[in-house]
Amino acid sequence: MTTVESKPRPRLPEWLRFPLPTADTFGRTRSLLDELNLHTVCQSAKCPNHWECWSHGTATFMIAGDRCTRACGFCAVATAKPLALEADEPARVAEATRRMKLKHVVITAVARDDLADGGAEHFRQTIEAVRKLNPGIVIEVLVPDFNENGAAVETVLAAQPQIFNHNLETVRRLTPSVRHRATYDRSLRVLAEAKRRGGSRIHTKSGLMLGLGETGPEVLEALQDLRKVGCDILTLGQYLQPSLKHLPLVEYITPAAFDELGRQARELGFVHVASGPLVRSSYHAGEFSMR
C-alpha cells in the first residue's frame, strides 16, 4: 500500500455520527459469520455501516479470502500473498444466506491477480450454491476488473446474477493515485462487456466515493461515462480514511450536495441511485426493485 504522510483527520461532522446499535440481531449475525468462518467486507474494509447492517441481519460476503493482491490507497483490506481458495466456501456462504433469510445478497471478493481467471470460477460456484439453497433470491456480485479478462466476466455472468457491480471508485484524474493497478477506462470496458454479454437480463452497477479532491465537473463526467456504457445503478458515498496510512480525506461532502448529485444522476437516466454520506456499494442494496 502506498504510504502517505500522516495528518490529523478532519473532525467528523454531525451527519456522520450515529449511535451504536444495541439489538440482539447484531450479536447473532456476528456469531453466525464466526461459526461458518466467513469473511465480510463489513469487517475487512472497516465499513462504517456494519453496525447497522448486522443489526438488521444482513452482511456483504467477501469470498476468495481476506488477502488482496492489490494495494489501493483507500482500502482497508489487507494486501498480502493470498491463501488457496477454500472449496467449501460457496456452500458456507449459501448456508449463511439461508439462515439469515436474505431476499437480496451481495457477494464480493478480494482481487486475486494470482489466479488465471481472477477468481471468476469461485464466484460462479458461490452464486450457484446460494441460488440452489435460496430459490428466488436476488444475487448481486461486486467484482474486481479481472484484468479485463472477457472469459472471466462470461464465467460470472453464466451463473446469472441479477446485478453485476464493478466500482469506478473515483474520477479519471484521481484514479492513478487512488486505485492500484486498476484503470478508469478498463473499469468502464468491464461494465460495457458485462452489459453486452448479459443484455437485458442483467443490471450493471457502479459507484464512486467522494471527498478525495474531485471537482463537480469531474464527477459529472464520470457519471456520463458510466451511462455511456449502459450502467443502470449508481452509488455515491463519502470516502472515510480507514487509517492515517491511507489516502487523506480532502473534504466532507454535505448531505445537500449528495442530494443534488443524486438528482443529476437520475436525470442522466440511471434507473436507481443511492447518494448520501453513508452510502456504500451494498448499503441498502435490497431497496432496488428488480424490473
C-alpha positions, 0 to 999 in steps of 0.5 A: 500500500502506498504510504502517505504522510500522516495528518490529523483527520478532519473532525467528523461532522454531525451527519456522520455520527450515529449511535451504536446499535444495541439489538440482539440481531447484531450479536447473532449475525456476528456469531453466525459469520464466526461459526461458518468462518466467513469473511465480510467486507463489513469487517475487512474494509472497516465499513462504517455501516456494519453496525447497522447492517448486522443489526438488521441481519444482513452482511456483504460476503467477501469470498476468495479470502481476506488477502488482496493482491492489490494495494489501493490507497483507500482500502482497508483490506489487507494486501498480502500473498493470498491463501488457496481458495477454500472449496467449501466456501460457496456452500458456507456462504449459501448456508449463511444466506439461508439462515439469515433469510436474505431476499437480496445478497451481495457477494464480493471478493478480494482481487486475486491477480494470482489466479488465471481467471481472477477468481471468476470460477469461485464466484460462479460456484458461490452464486450457484450454491446460494441460488440452489439453497435460496430459490428466488433470491436476488444475487448481486456480485461486486467484482474486481476488473479481472484484468479485463479478462472477457472469459472471466466476466462470461464465467460470472455472468453464466451463473446469472446474477441479477446485478453485476457491480464493478466500482469506478471508485473515483474520477479519471484524474484521481484514479492513478493515485487512488486505485492500484493497478486498476484503470478508469477506462478498463473499469468502464470496458468491464461494465460495457462487456458485462452489459453486452454479454448479459443484455437485458437480463442483467443490471450493471452497477457502479459507484464512486466515493467522494471527498478525495479532491474531485471537482463537480465537473469531474464527477459529472463526467464520470457519471456520463461515462458510466451511462455511456456504457449502459450502467443502470445503478449508481452509488455515491458515498463519502470516502472515510480514511480507514487509517492515517496510512491511507489516502487523506480525506480532502473534504466532507461532502454535505448531505445537500450536495449528495442530494443534488448529485443524486438528482443529476444522476437520475436525470442522466437516466440511471434507473436507481441511485443511492447518494448520501454520506453513508452510502456504500456499494451494498448499503441498502442494496435490497431497496432496488426493485428488480424490473 
